[in-house]
Amino acid sequence: MPHLTGTATGGPATGGAATDSQAIGLRTGLGAPGCAHPLLASAEWNALARTGAPLDWVVLDVAHGGPGVRPDPHCLDAAGRLRNAGVRVLGHLDAGHGARSRVELVADAHRYLEWYRVDGFLLEHCPADRASLPEVRRTVTALRALHGEAHVVLGHGTHPYPGYAENADQLVTFNGPWHRYRWSQAAEWTAEHPPERFCHLVHGVPRGHLDEALRVARWQGAATIWFTDRTDRGRHARPWEGLPGYWDDIVSRTGTGVSE
């Protein structure tokens, strides 16, 4: 089984890993990081809007990283059906690992709000280093100025400098393949925050390892997850653009605490 510690030595399970009592009964929800355009994935968007799935949020990525250049009625309809089902919709903003300016990101956010009435934002490819924290903090402040109740998720994809946890509702601390996730470790500082603050996005998870993947998330203290058997192999592969092949199984396994 994985070592779920915040150390680099693979020592005993300590630090950021959840305790047994925390892991047992931990409510796990789903965060959909961005299906394909509704015209290409109508079945997927219909399934996400169906009541019963324990969705914490769904990301609307209109133009592979932003809201596009004009309103898209198909995306507006998809977002509206999700909100009517009580699902939070986040606009996808690409920070370009710090290369995109705050002005650009806020302009994209304004379009998402005006055109699609989103409930918040996923700041994908968010920097994770200490030096970038002040600018990310200013960006988040500007986003909240546009929408005071915006749910902001920072998509680092790795454990960032701890100060980022004070500047967003949630942090994506893992984004990658199953073969890395199953042996991953939680940073020690994550133990200072509740599981609701952390998200894990994992692709290439075989159906037979779904329960193991859920245990890793619970032990590491991540309450929002997205696991899929789709992979990033191939020139144009986008593992998040479709639902996992075991969609019904993962829906039935999440939403409530599960004793190990």
SVG drawing of the C-alpha trace seen along z (x, -y; Angstrom):
<svg xmlns="http://www.w3.org/2000/svg" viewBox="-33 -44 47 49">
<polyline fill="none" stroke="black" stroke-width="0.4" points="0.0,0.0 1.1,-3.6 3.2,-5.5 0.9,-8.4 3.2,-10.7 4.5,-14.2 8.2,-13.1 10.4,-12.2 11.8,-9.2 8.9,-6.8 8.8,-6.5 5.9,-5.7 2.5,-7.2 2.5,-10.6 2.2,-14.3 -0.4,-15.1 -2.0,-11.7 -5.5,-11.4 -5.7,-9.4 -7.8,-6.2 -10.6,-8.0 -10.5,-10.8 -10.5,-8.5 -13.4,-6.4 -16.6,-8.2 -15.0,-10.9 -17.5,-12.3 -16.0,-12.2 -17.4,-14.3 -16.6,-14.6 -15.0,-17.5 -15.4,-17.2 -12.4,-19.1 -14.0,-19.8 -15.9,-17.6 -15.7,-18.2 -18.0,-20.8 -21.7,-19.9 -22.1,-19.3 -19.4,-16.7 -20.3,-15.2 -24.1,-15.7 -24.4,-12.4 -21.7,-13.4 -23.3,-16.7 -26.7,-15.1 -25.2,-12.6 -23.6,-15.3 -26.9,-17.2 -28.7,-14.1 -29.7,-14.3 -27.9,-11.9 -24.3,-12.3 -22.3,-13.7 -20.8,-16.6 -18.9,-19.3 -18.4,-21.2 -18.2,-20.9 -15.7,-23.0 -16.9,-24.7 -14.0,-25.0 -15.5,-26.6 -12.4,-27.1 -9.6,-24.9 -8.6,-27.3 -11.1,-30.2 -14.6,-31.5 -14.0,-31.9 -14.6,-35.1 -18.4,-35.1 -21.2,-33.6 -21.9,-29.9 -25.6,-29.0 -24.9,-25.3 -22.5,-26.0 -25.0,-28.4 -27.7,-25.7 -25.4,-23.0 -24.3,-25.3 -27.9,-26.3 -29.0,-22.7 -26.3,-22.0 -27.2,-24.9 -30.8,-24.0 -29.7,-20.6 -27.9,-22.3 -24.4,-21.8 -21.8,-24.5 -20.3,-25.5 -16.7,-26.8 -15.2,-28.8 -11.9,-27.5 -9.0,-30.0 -5.5,-29.0 -2.8,-30.8 -0.1,-29.4 2.1,-28.6 2.3,-32.3 2.8,-33.5 -0.7,-35.0 -1.3,-38.4 -3.9,-39.2 -5.6,-41.5 -6.1,-38.7 -7.4,-36.3 -9.9,-38.8 -11.1,-39.7 -11.8,-36.0 -13.5,-35.6 -15.7,-38.6 -16.8,-36.9 -17.6,-33.7 -19.8,-35.6 -21.5,-37.7 -22.1,-34.9 -22.5,-31.7 -23.3,-33.0 -20.7,-30.7 -20.4,-30.2 -16.6,-30.4 -13.4,-29.6 -10.7,-26.9 -7.3,-28.6 -5.6,-25.8 -1.8,-25.6 -1.5,-27.8 2.0,-28.5 3.0,-26.7 6.2,-28.4 6.5,-30.9 7.6,-33.8 4.4,-33.6 2.1,-33.7 1.6,-37.5 0.5,-37.8 -1.8,-34.8 -3.2,-36.3 -3.9,-39.5 -5.6,-37.6 -7.9,-35.7 -8.8,-39.0 -9.7,-40.5 -11.8,-37.4 -13.7,-37.7 -14.3,-41.4 -16.2,-40.3 -18.2,-37.7 -18.2,-38.0 -19.3,-34.4 -17.1,-32.8 -15.7,-29.4 -12.1,-29.5 -10.0,-26.4 -6.3,-26.7 -5.1,-24.0 -1.5,-23.5 -1.5,-19.8 1.1,-19.3 1.5,-20.4 2.2,-24.1 3.9,-26.4 1.6,-26.2 0.5,-29.9 -1.7,-29.2 -4.1,-27.4 -5.1,-30.7 -6.1,-32.2 -8.6,-29.8 -11.5,-27.6 -9.7,-24.5 -6.3,-23.4 -5.7,-20.7 -2.7,-19.0 -2.5,-16.1 -3.2,-16.0 -1.7,-13.1 -1.6,-9.4 -2.5,-6.5 1.0,-4.9 2.3,-8.0 -0.8,-8.6 -0.8,-5.2 2.6,-5.8 2.2,-9.5 2.5,-11.2 0.6,-14.1 2.6,-17.1 2.8,-17.4 1.2,-20.9 -2.0,-19.6 -2.9,-18.0 -3.6,-21.6 -6.6,-21.9 -9.8,-19.9 -10.1,-17.4 -12.7,-19.8 -9.8,-22.0 -8.1,-19.5 -8.8,-17.9 -7.1,-15.0 -7.5,-14.5 -6.2,-11.1 -6.4,-9.6 -5.6,-6.0 -7.2,-4.4 -8.2,-0.8 -11.6,0.3 -10.1,2.9 -8.1,0.3 -10.9,-2.1 -11.4,-1.2 -7.7,-1.5 -7.6,-4.9 -10.5,-6.1 -8.6,-4.8 -5.5,-6.8 -7.6,-9.9 -9.2,-9.4 -5.9,-8.6 -4.3,-11.7 -7.3,-13.8 -8.7,-14.9 -12.5,-15.2 -13.0,-16.2 -11.7,-13.7 -12.0,-12.9 -10.8,-9.4 -11.1,-8.1 -9.9,-5.2 -9.3,-7.5 -5.6,-8.2 -3.4,-11.0 -1.9,-8.7 -2.0,-9.8 -1.2,-13.1 -4.6,-14.7 -5.7,-12.7 -7.6,-14.7 -8.5,-12.4 -11.0,-14.8 -13.2,-15.3 -15.4,-12.2 -16.8,-10.4 -15.0,-7.4 -16.1,-4.0 -17.1,-3.1 -19.2,-6.3 -22.1,-4.5 -19.6,-2.6 -17.8,-5.8 -21.1,-7.6 -22.3,-4.8 -18.9,-4.8 -18.8,-8.5 -21.0,-11.1 -21.1,-9.4 -18.5,-8.2 -17.3,-4.6 -15.8,-2.6 -12.6,-0.7"/>
</svg>
